[in-house]
């Protein structure tokens, strides 16, 4: 039977991971949830009888049958009437045995009742948002929790889900609303004795502080994005310095081709590591030198681009050779220097012992433990933080930048003496931008884009 699609349909989907497992969770949400449970719990096809519903939020055992009365599975059933459910609607979870055939049979039997349809990606979470159960930052945090592969990613997503970011954004928006109210009072009641004539200026005093907070949030965006997407490390240096060997040693596998022929690496080769509980992308790049052909020139260009984008740069050179002035000039604060091929020298290089300079042998592993400890320390120092995570996505950054621009325009206008109406409009635009982060002020196309990225069943 074809079920018309709409926001009030009862939906069903596998909520647990695909593949063989001990238990699989099938989630149902919508007004027909209870009717679906009663129909699947009936033993005799065509016999109408009221099967009692389980006690809400108490697990119950139910034998499930299809419309012909054939046994499907014995399931653990959770009945959660709305609005006290994830979606705010009547919700049921069937905890069935995790075999693919069992899952398919239960889903097929449910769909053949005509009471429900298959959920679209992210539809359960979209309904939770529409019902006011969560805000938009929490919805995004759910996606991040599902995708989290490291402890750092889990912690950041968990704090977002607890609503720390939303409370900060809404607090900022509330401050703007208060300032707007004071400005409106000076506009609407300019002659009232109990309305100070300079109320607009008084109202703007905390707005400058808010602008500074928005700037700080944008400054922290790189760190929070690195937690979510991965901390980027670029290994740089001249040809044949041992960059690929160093990356292989970090990765503990043969990730890059190693050859004594200079210029072997022509493109960027990446490996993903986990250091200090955070995802780290390490990139081996082409040797930096005057290219001998167009392909090598492109490799050098890509290496330089990756160097600019990197959160950390590791400069590798031959411990027996002098580091070129060009290489030293390219160093920036926070870079790490590795003097490789320590197994081929008898005396320590002059630069040995300097801060963040390590003498190692990528071939034998000598000196490697100290380098790896320092990399772990750098990742931890740069990514860990006690403050609430705020600007974790490009969408957040764009809207905070939009709010900051409006605030700066309003503050500059107030200083130049423009009318309170124009200043109030800039504050309104800033408040709207912040409201769109949490979904207090929504845009339908934005919501569709966010929730379509979720997996089915979420």
C-alpha positions in Angstrom: 0.0 0.0 0.0 1.3 3.5 -0.9 1.4 5.9 2.0 1.2 9.6 1.3 4.4 11.4 2.5 3.9 14.2 4.9 5.2 15.7 8.2 2.4 13.9 10.2 3.0 10.4 8.7 4.0 7.6 11.0 7.6 6.7 10.1 9.8 3.6 10.7 13.4 2.8 10.2 16.3 0.8 11.5 17.9 3.0 14.1 20.9 0.8 14.9 23.8 0.1 12.6 23.5 -2.1 9.6 25.0 -5.6 9.5 24.9 -8.7 11.7 24.5 -7.9 15.5 23.1 -9.4 18.6 20.3 -6.8 18.8 18.9 -4.4 16.3 16.7 -1.4 17.1 13.8 -0.5 14.8 12.2 2.9 15.6 8.7 4.0 14.9 7.3 7.6 15.4 3.9 9.0 14.8 0.2 8.9 15.7 -0.3 5.3 14.3 2.6 3.8 16.5 0.2 2.2 19.0 -2.0 0.8 16.2 1.1 -0.7 14.5 2.2 -2.4 17.7 -1.2 -3.9 18.3 -1.4 -5.2 14.7 2.1 -6.7 14.8 1.3 -8.2 18.2 -1.9 -9.9 17.1 -1.6 -13.7 16.8 -4.5 -14.4 14.4 -4.9 -12.7 11.0 -8.2 -10.9 10.6 -9.2 -11.2 14.3 -9.8 -7.8 15.8 -8.9 -7.5 19.4 -7.4 -4.9 21.6 -3.8 -5.9 22.6 -2.9 -3.9 25.7 -0.1 -1.4 25.3 3.0 -1.8 27.5 3.5 0.4 30.4 5.1 3.6 29.1 8.9 3.6 29.2 9.0 0.1 30.6 10.4 -2.7 28.5 8.0 -5.5 27.6 8.4 -8.7 25.7 6.1 -9.1 22.6 5.9 -11.8 20.0 5.6 -10.2 16.6 3.6 -11.7 13.7 3.0 -10.7 10.1 -0.5 -10.2 8.6 -0.8 -13.9 7.9 0.0 -14.8 11.5 3.5 -16.1 10.8 5.9 -15.6 13.7 8.6 -13.0 13.0 10.5 -12.6 16.2 10.2 -12.1 20.0 11.1 -8.5 20.6 11.8 -6.2 23.5 9.3 -3.3 23.1 9.5 0.2 24.5 6.4 2.4 24.3 7.0 6.1 24.7 3.9 8.2 24.3 4.4 11.8 23.2 5.3 14.4 24.0 7.8 12.8 26.4 9.7 11.1 23.6 12.7 11.9 21.4 10.5 13.2 18.6 7.7 14.6 20.8 5.4 12.1 19.1 4.1 8.6 20.1 7.2 6.4 19.6 7.9 2.7 19.7 11.2 0.9 19.7 11.4 -2.8 18.7 14.6 -4.4 20.0 14.7 -7.5 17.7 17.4 -10.1 17.0 20.0 -8.5 14.8 20.0 -10.8 11.8 19.4 -9.2 8.4 16.5 -11.5 7.6 14.7 -10.7 10.9 15.1 -7.0 10.4 13.9 -7.1 6.9 10.9 -9.3 7.9 9.8 -6.9 10.7 10.2 -3.8 8.5 8.3 -5.5 5.6 5.4 -6.6 7.9 5.1 -3.1 9.4 5.1 -1.4 6.0 2.5 -3.8 4.6 0.0 -2.7 7.3 -0.2 0.7 5.5 0.1 2.4 8.9 3.7 3.8 8.3 6.3 4.6 5.7 10.1 4.4 5.7 11.7 7.4 7.3 13.8 9.8 5.3 17.4 10.6 6.4 17.4 12.7 9.5 13.6 12.7 9.8 13.4 11.6 13.4 15.8 14.3 14.5 14.0 16.9 12.3 10.7 16.0 14.1 12.5 16.4 17.5 13.6 19.9 16.4 10.2 20.8 15.1 8.6 19.7 18.4 11.0 21.9 20.3 12.7 18.9 22.0 16.2 20.1 20.8 17.6 23.2 19.1 19.6 23.2 15.9 23.0 23.1 17.5 21.9 20.0 19.5 20.6 18.4 16.3 24.0 19.0 14.7 25.7 17.6 17.8 23.7 14.4 17.4 25.2 14.0 13.9 28.7 14.7 15.4 28.1 12.1 18.2 27.2 9.5 15.6 30.3 10.3 13.5 32.6 10.7 16.5 35.6 8.4 16.2 37.9 9.8 18.8 37.5 10.8 22.5 38.1 14.5 21.7 35.3 14.5 19.1 33.0 12.7 21.5 33.6 15.2 24.3 33.1 18.2 22.0 29.9 16.8 20.5 28.6 15.8 24.0 29.0 19.4 25.3 27.2 20.8 22.3 24.4 18.2 22.8 24.0 19.3 26.4 23.2 22.8 25.1 26.2 24.8 26.2 26.6 26.5 22.9 22.9 27.2 22.5 22.7 28.9 25.9 25.6 31.1 25.0 24.1 32.1 21.6 20.6 32.7 23.1 22.2 34.7 25.9 23.9 36.9 23.3 20.6 37.3 21.4 18.8 38.2 24.6 21.3 40.9 25.2 20.7 42.3 21.8 16.9 42.2 22.3 17.3 44.2 25.5 19.4 46.8 23.8 16.9 47.0 21.0 14.0 47.5 23.5 15.9 50.4 25.1 16.5 51.9 21.7 12.9 51.5 20.7 11.9 53.3 23.9 14.0 56.3 23.0 12.5 56.3 19.5 8.9 55.9 20.6 8.9 58.1 23.7 11.5 60.8 23.1 9.8 63.4 25.4 8.9 61.1 28.3 10.5 62.3 31.5 11.2 58.7 32.8 13.0 57.8 29.6 16.6 59.1 29.7 17.5 61.2 26.6 20.8 59.2 26.2 19.2 55.8 26.7 20.4 54.7 23.3 24.0 55.3 24.3 23.6 53.5 27.6 22.0 50.6 25.8 25.0 50.2 23.5 27.6 50.0 26.3 27.4 46.1 26.6 27.2 45.7 22.8 30.9 46.6 22.4 31.7 43.8 24.9 29.5 41.4 22.9 31.4 42.3 19.7 34.6 41.3 21.5 33.1 38.0 22.5 32.0 37.3 18.9 35.6 38.0 17.8 37.0 35.6 20.4 34.5 32.9 19.3 35.7 33.3 15.7 39.3 33.2 16.8 38.6 29.8 18.5 36.8 28.4 15.4 40.0 26.9 14.0 40.6 24.9 17.1 37.1 23.6 17.3 37.0 22.7 13.6 40.3 20.8 14.0 38.6 18.7 16.7 35.7 17.9 14.4 37.5 17.5 11.1 41.1 16.7 12.2 44.3 18.5 13.2 46.4 19.0 10.0 50.1 18.3 10.1 52.3 19.0 7.0 55.8 17.3 6.7 58.0 19.6 4.7 61.6 19.8 3.6 64.1 19.2 0.7 64.1 16.1 -1.4 65.5 12.9 0.0 65.5 14.2 3.6 63.5 11.3 4.9 60.0 12.9 5.0 58.2 9.7 3.7 60.2 7.5 6.1 59.2 9.8 9.0 55.5 9.6 8.0 55.7 5.8 7.8 57.2 5.7 11.2 54.4 7.9 12.6 51.8 5.8 10.9 53.5 2.6 11.8 52.9 1.2 8.3 54.2 1.7 4.8 51.9 4.5 3.9 54.3 6.3 1.5 56.8 5.0 -1.0 60.4 5.4 0.2 63.2 5.6 -2.3 66.8 7.0 -2.4 65.8 8.8 -5.6 65.2 12.5 -5.0 61.7 13.6 -6.0 60.0 10.3 -5.6 57.0 11.9 -3.8 55.2 14.0 -6.4 51.8 14.5 -4.7 50.5 14.9 -1.2 50.1 11.6 0.7 48.0 11.6 3.8 47.5 9.3 6.8 45.0 9.6 9.6 46.3 9.2 13.2 44.7 9.6 16.6 46.9 11.6 19.0 45.8 12.6 22.6 42.3 11.5 21.7 42.0 13.8 18.6 42.0 13.0 14.9 45.2 14.1 13.2 45.9 14.1 9.4 49.6 13.9 8.6 50.6 14.9 5.0 53.8 13.9 3.3 54.7 16.4 0.6 56.9 16.7 -2.4 60.5 17.9 -1.7 60.9 21.7 -1.9 63.4 22.5 -4.6 63.7 24.0 -8.0 61.5 21.6 -10.0 62.9 19.7 -13.0 59.6 19.1 -14.8 56.0 20.2 -14.8 54.8 17.3 -12.7 57.3 18.0 -9.9 56.5 21.7 -10.1 52.8 20.9 -9.4 53.9 18.7 -6.5 56.0 21.5 -5.0 53.0 23.9 -5.5 50.7 21.6 -3.6 53.3 21.2 -0.9 53.4 24.9 -0.4 49.6 25.1 -0.3 49.4 22.4 2.3 52.1 24.2 4.3 49.9 27.3 4.4 46.8 25.3 5.5 48.5 23.2 8.1 47.9 23.6 11.8 51.4 22.3 12.5 54.4 22.1 10.2 57.3 19.6 10.6 60.5 20.6 8.8 62.7 17.6 8.0 66.3 17.9 6.9 69.4 15.7 6.8 71.2 15.8 10.1 74.5 15.8 8.3 73.7 18.7 6.1 73.3 22.4 6.8 69.7 23.7 6.9 69.3 26.2 4.1 68.7 29.8 4.9 65.5 29.6 2.8 64.2 26.8 4.9 65.0 28.6 8.2 63.3 31.7 6.8 60.2 29.8 6.0 59.8 28.6 9.7 57.1 30.2 11.7 56.5 30.2 15.5 55.2 26.8 16.6 56.9 24.8 13.8 58.8 21.6 14.7 62.2 20.8 13.2 63.4 17.2 12.7 67.1 16.5 11.9 66.8 13.0 10.3 69.3 10.2 9.5 70.9 10.4 13.0 72.2 6.8 12.3 74.6 8.3 9.7 76.3 10.9 11.9 78.8 10.6 14.8 78.4 13.9 16.5 75.2 15.8 17.4 74.3 18.7 15.0 74.8 22.2 16.2 71.0 22.8 16.4 70.4 19.7 18.5 68.9 20.6 21.9 67.2 23.8 20.7 63.5 24.1 21.4 61.3 21.9 19.2 64.4 20.5 17.4 64.6 16.7 17.4 67.5 14.5 16.1 66.0 11.2 15.0 66.5 8.3 12.7 63.3 7.4 10.8 65.1 4.2 9.7 66.0 2.9 13.2 63.5 4.8 15.3 66.2 6.5 17.4 64.9 9.7 19.0 61.4 9.0 17.7 59.8 8.6 21.1 60.7 12.2 22.2 59.3 13.6 18.9 56.1 11.7 19.2 55.6 12.8 22.8 56.0 16.4 21.7 53.5 16.0 18.9 51.0 14.6 21.4 51.7 17.5 23.7 51.2 20.0 20.9 47.9 18.5 19.8 46.6 18.4 23.4 47.7 22.0 24.1 46.1 23.4 20.9 42.8 21.4 20.9 41.8 20.9 24.5 39.9 23.7 26.2 37.6 24.3 29.2 35.3 26.8 27.5 32.0 25.8 25.8 32.5 24.9 22.1 30.7 27.4 19.9 31.8 27.9 16.3 32.3 24.2 15.3 30.9 24.4 11.7 31.3 26.6 8.7 27.6 27.5 9.1 28.2 28.8 12.6 31.2 30.9 11.4 29.3 32.5 8.6 26.4 33.5 10.9 28.7 34.8 13.7 30.6 36.8 11.1 27.3 38.2 9.9 26.3 39.2 13.4 29.7 40.8 14.2 29.5 42.8 11.0 26.1 44.1 11.9 27.2 45.0 15.4 30.3 46.8 14.2 28.2 48.7 11.7 25.7 49.7 14.4 28.4 50.8 16.8 30.2 52.8 14.2 26.8 54.4 13.3 26.1 55.3 16.9 29.5 57.0 17.2 28.9 59.0 14.1 25.5 60.1 15.4 23.1 58.3 13.0 19.5 57.8 14.1 18.6 55.2 16.7 16.3 53.6 14.1 19.3 52.6 12.0 21.3 51.4 15.0 18.3 49.3 16.1 18.0 47.7 12.7 21.7 46.6 12.8 21.1 45.0 16.2 18.0 43.3 14.8 20.1 41.8 11.9 22.8 40.6 14.4 20.1 39.0 16.6 18.6 37.3 13.6 21.9 35.8 12.6 22.5 34.4 16.1 18.9 33.1 16.2 19.5 31.2 13.0 22.4 29.3 14.6 20.1 27.7 17.2 17.1 27.6 14.9 15.1 30.2 16.9 14.8 31.9 13.6 14.8 29.3 10.9 15.1 29.1 7.1 13.5 26.1 5.5 16.2 25.5 3.0 18.8 25.5 5.7 16.9 22.9 7.8 16.5 20.7 4.8 20.2 20.8 4.1 21.2 20.0 7.7 18.9 17.1 8.3 19.3 15.5 4.9 22.9 14.7 5.9 21.8 12.4 8.7 21.5 8.7 8.3 18.1 6.9 7.9 16.8 6.0 11.4 18.1 9.2 12.9 
